[in-house]
């Protein structure tokens, strides 16, 4: 078993796979796992780490440590709690480049994309630092003669998060800083596919001097997930992943009496009106689709051209997609990296085959792409389908890869109907010069995150993040002021003095 010091070695420079540990009660300790998950660099297929697939025993150890730390941490004034977050922000800045390179090495996204995700992680720490203000309650004198009323926000105990592979450094920080700033303690289970970013981050958190047990890291698969959902001490669970798993998390966690916020999958439509700036719309739509190799819940999955916009966008999107340089995300000039695994590459390929079988036109075929420098990497080239119909599988299901579908609607009303009938509702965008069309689109369609003349965009840390319909299960969304609501309970105090 490697030491924490060895685990801190930059993943991109690793020469052999390392067996990872878990972080419980302020210490790095071996997992009780008997099975392991091999972590490969998607760009090269090199084995870079082995994740222990722990289960109930590891989760219980972490929860006990978090529960033991909670009373003292809750009693720590918020202004003192956030001093640790100031230290956290500084150590993130100090290790910014190393963390971005680790993210690229284990996930495959380009270095610039990793840098952007680490910056978003830091933004969430910034938001959590404001807890002494955002956690304040309310008061009203004389709700009746001589009687006053106050509300307080109080932490609740141990919270947990189960996070995905696609943003290994960023998504866990949607939750952890807010939870502990509010006075709770925390258990994180990241995706077993991308453990190295959080391994590094927890080493950084250790160096911040947080009291033992305030933050804990476990690794595992479904057994660890179920142990978190069933554990009676855990008060709430946050999740990001596919919609079927999000629904499972929500149902099982809620049945166990927990607060749950479960962010699911997406099929994001970008509507292009005939009066749009076509060059900008094509450029932004291409970046929005193929960024992070399409492995993000905010990917631009379907471009919906209205009327004459359709033929124009077909020509321009294919031309823009051909400009993308695919390769190892650490290489200068590369604008799209590989997908996460061999298995996922095969899954994306199966969707391309379905699209062809259903009668869509393959205007740009990325199936045969090979990186000459890394022939064993999990690469796909940009792929563009035209003549896509709403009933096709490629138009209904989340592909989560570098595949864009271009669909036509004869009228604005038809386009709105297509978007409204889809079961998912994460995000959407419209490109237009008409304020009326933009307002009508925003008003009528259900996706909870909306862009106007902008790609499918991620809200900043001080706004909530989450979708609607089948893309979100729960009430309170990730980060922003919703995080304070999720991680605290409101106590009402009605006071009269004789």
ZICORRA-V137475 format. One record per residue. N is the residue number from 1. SS is DSSP state (@ for helix, = for strand, . for the rest). NEAR is the number of other ideal C-beta (glycine too) atoms within 10 Angstrom. Layout:
N,SS,NEAR + N,SS,NEAR
This chain:
1,.,13 + 2,.,17 + 3,.,10 + 4,@,15 + 5,@,9 + 6,@,11 + 7,@,22 + 8,.,17 + 9,.,16 + 10,.,14 + 11,@,25 + 12,@,19 + 13,@,9 + 14,.,19 + 15,.,7 + 16,.,9 + 17,.,16 + 18,=,21 + 19,=,16 + 20,.,28 + 21,.,21 + 22,=,26 + 23,=,26 + 24,=,24 + 25,.,17 + 26,.,17 + 27,=,13 + 28,=,20 + 29,=,14 + 30,.,13 + 31,.,24 + 32,.,14 + 33,.,24 + 34,.,9 + 35,.,13 + 36,=,17 + 37,=,18 + 38,=,12 + 39,=,25 + 40,=,21 + 41,.,26 + 42,.,30 + 43,.,27 + 44,.,20 + 45,.,15 + 46,.,17 + 47,=,14 + 48,=,21 + 49,=,26 + 50,=,20 + 51,=,25 + 52,=,25 + 53,.,19 + 54,=,26 + 55,.,22 + 56,@,16 + 57,@,15 + 58,@,28 + 59,@,28 + 60,@,15 + 61,@,20 + 62,@,33 + 63,@,25 + 64,@,17 + 65,@,23 + 66,@,26 + 67,@,17 + 68,@,15 + 69,@,23 + 70,@,21 + 71,@,10 + 72,@,13 + 73,@,21 + 74,@,16 + 75,@,9 + 76,.,15 + 77,.,10 + 78,@,18 + 79,@,9 + 80,@,10 + 81,@,24 + 82,@,22 + 83,@,15 + 84,@,22 + 85,@,23 + 86,@,13 + 87,@,16 + 88,@,27 + 89,@,21 + 90,@,14 + 91,@,18 + 92,@,21 + 93,@,12 + 94,@,12 + 95,.,18 + 96,@,15 + 97,@,13 + 98,@,17 + 99,@,27 + 100,@,25 + 101,@,19 + 102,@,30 + 103,@,29 + 104,@,28 + 105,@,29 + 106,@,28 + 107,@,31 + 108,.,32 + 109,.,29 + 110,.,25 + 111,@,21 + 112,@,14 + 113,@,23 + 114,@,30 + 115,@,19 + 116,@,18 + 117,@,26 + 118,@,26 + 119,@,15 + 120,@,19 + 121,@,27 + 122,@,21 + 123,@,18 + 124,@,28 + 125,@,22 + 126,@,15 + 127,@,25 + 128,@,28 + 129,@,20 + 130,.,15 + 131,@,25 + 132,@,14 + 133,@,9 + 134,@,21 + 135,.,20 + 136,.,13 + 137,.,14 + 138,=,11 + 139,=,13 + 140,=,10 + 141,=,10 + 142,=,9 + 143,=,13 + 144,=,9 + 145,.,6 + 146,.,11 + 147,=,13 + 148,=,15 + 149,=,15 + 150,=,14 + 151,=,13 + 152,=,15 + 153,=,20 + 154,=,14 + 155,.,23 + 156,.,18 + 157,.,18 + 158,=,26 + 159,=,27 + 160,=,31 + 161,=,24 + 162,=,25 + 163,.,24 + 164,.,22 + 165,.,20 + 166,.,25 + 167,.,30 + 168,.,29 + 169,.,28 + 170,.,22 + 171,@,29 + 172,@,28 + 173,@,29 + 174,@,27 + 175,.,29 + 176,@,30 + 177,@,30 + 178,@,32 + 179,@,29 + 180,@,27 + 181,@,27 + 182,.,25 + 183,.,24 + 184,.,24 + 185,=,29 + 186,=,27 + 187,=,32 + 188,=,26 + 189,=,28 + 190,.,27 + 191,.,27 + 192,.,22 + 193,.,20 + 194,.,27 + 195,.,27 + 196,@,29 + 197,@,29 + 198,@,25 + 199,@,27 + 200,@,22 + 201,@,28 + 202,@,23 + 203,@,18 + 204,@,18 + 205,@,23 + 206,@,17 + 207,@,13 + 208,.,18 + 209,.,10 + 210,.,21 + 211,.,15 + 212,.,15 + 213,.,25 + 214,.,26 + 215,=,29 + 216,=,28 + 217,=,26 + 218,=,27 + 219,.,27 + 220,=,27 + 221,.,17 + 222,@,11 + 223,@,17 + 224,@,26 + 225,@,23 + 226,@,17 + 227,@,23 + 228,@,28 + 229,@,24 + 230,@,15 + 231,.,22 + 232,.,9 + 233,.,14 + 234,=,25 + 235,=,20 + 236,=,23 + 237,=,28 + 238,=,32 + 239,=,29 + 240,=,27 + 241,.,22 + 242,.,15 + 243,@,25 + 244,@,11 + 245,@,18 + 246,@,24 + 247,@,14 + 248,@,19 + 249,@,28 + 250,@,21 + 251,@,14 + 252,@,17 + 253,@,27 + 254,@,16 + 255,@,11 + 256,.,15 + 257,.,10 + 258,.,21 + 259,=,20 + 260,=,23 + 261,=,29 + 262,=,25 + 263,=,26 + 264,.,27 + 265,.,20 + 266,.,28 + 267,.,27 + 268,=,29 + 269,=,28 + 270,=,28 + 271,=,28 + 272,=,29 + 273,.,22 + 274,.,17 + 275,.,14 + 276,.,23 + 277,.,14 + 278,@,18 + 279,@,11 + 280,@,12 + 281,@,27 + 282,@,24 + 283,@,16 + 284,@,22 + 285,@,25 + 286,@,26 + 287,@,16 + 288,@,25 + 289,@,30 + 290,@,26 + 291,@,24 + 292,@,24 + 293,@,33 + 294,@,25 + 295,.,24 + 296,.,22 + 297,.,31 + 298,.,22 + 299,.,29 + 300,=,27 + 301,=,27 + 302,=,25 + 303,=,30 + 304,=,27 + 305,=,27 + 306,=,26 + 307,.,17 + 308,.,12 + 309,@,24 + 310,@,20 + 311,@,13 + 312,@,18 + 313,@,26 + 314,@,20 + 315,@,12 + 316,@,18 + 317,@,27 + 318,@,18 + 319,@,12 + 320,@,21 + 321,@,23 + 322,@,12 + 323,.,10 + 324,.,19 + 325,.,11 + 326,=,22 + 327,.,22 + 328,.,23 + 329,.,28 + 330,.,19 + 331,.,15 + 332,.,8 + 333,.,7 + 334,.,19 + 335,.,18 + 336,=,28 + 337,.,30 + 338,.,30 + 339,.,27 + 340,.,25 + 341,.,17 + 342,@,15 + 343,@,9 + 344,@,20 + 345,@,20 + 346,@,11 + 347,@,14 + 348,@,23 + 349,@,17 + 350,@,12 + 351,@,19 + 352,@,21 + 353,@,12 + 354,@,15 + 355,@,23 + 356,@,15 + 357,@,11 + 358,@,15 + 359,.,10 + 360,.,23 + 361,=,13 + 362,=,16 + 363,=,17 + 364,=,18 + 365,.,14 + 366,.,23 + 367,.,14 + 368,.,8 + 369,.,17 + 370,.,12 + 371,=,20 + 372,.,6 + 373,.,11 + 374,=,19 + 375,.,10 + 376,.,14 + 377,.,25 + 378,.,25 + 379,.,25 + 380,.,23 + 381,.,19 + 382,.,26 + 383,=,27 + 384,=,27 + 385,=,25 + 386,=,22 + 387,=,17 + 388,=,23 + 389,.,14 + 390,.,17 + 391,.,9 + 392,.,19 + 393,@,14 + 394,@,24 + 395,@,23 + 396,@,14 + 397,.,16 + 398,.,20 + 399,.,24 + 400,.,24 + 401,.,22 + 402,.,29 + 403,=,26 + 404,=,29 + 405,=,26 + 406,=,25 + 407,=,22 + 408,=,21 + 409,=,21 + 410,.,10 + 411,.,10 + 412,@,21 + 413,@,12 + 414,@,14 + 415,@,26 + 416,@,22 + 417,@,14 + 418,@,20 + 419,@,24 + 420,@,13 + 421,.,10 + 422,.,22 + 423,.,11 + 424,=,25 + 425,=,24 + 426,.,29 + 427,=,31 + 428,=,27 + 429,=,27 + 430,=,30 + 431,=,29 + 432,.,23 + 433,.,12 + 434,.,15 + 435,@,9 + 436,@,9 + 437,@,22 + 438,@,19 + 439,@,12 + 440,@,16 + 441,@,23 + 442,@,14 + 443,@,9 + 444,@,13 + 445,.,22 + 446,.,16 + 447,.,25 + 448,.,19 + 449,=,25 + 450,=,18 + 451,=,23 + 452,=,15 + 453,.,15 + 454,.,14 + 455,.,23 + 456,.,28 + 457,.,15 + 458,.,19 + 459,.,17 + 460,.,14 + 461,.,24 + 462,.,15 + 463,.,14 + 464,.,19 + 465,=,27 + 466,.,27 + 467,.,27 + 468,=,16 + 469,=,16 + 470,.,19 + 471,.,28 + 472,=,24 + 473,=,22 + 474,.,23 + 475,.,12 + 476,.,19 + 477,.,25 + 478,=,25 + 479,.,26 + 480,.,22 + 481,@,16 + 482,@,19 + 483,@,30 + 484,@,22 + 485,@,18 + 486,@,25 + 487,.,28 + 488,.,22 + 489,=,13 + 490,=,11 + 491,=,11 + 492,=,10 + 493,=,11 + 494,=,10 + 495,=,12 + 496,=,10 + 497,.,6 + 498,.,3
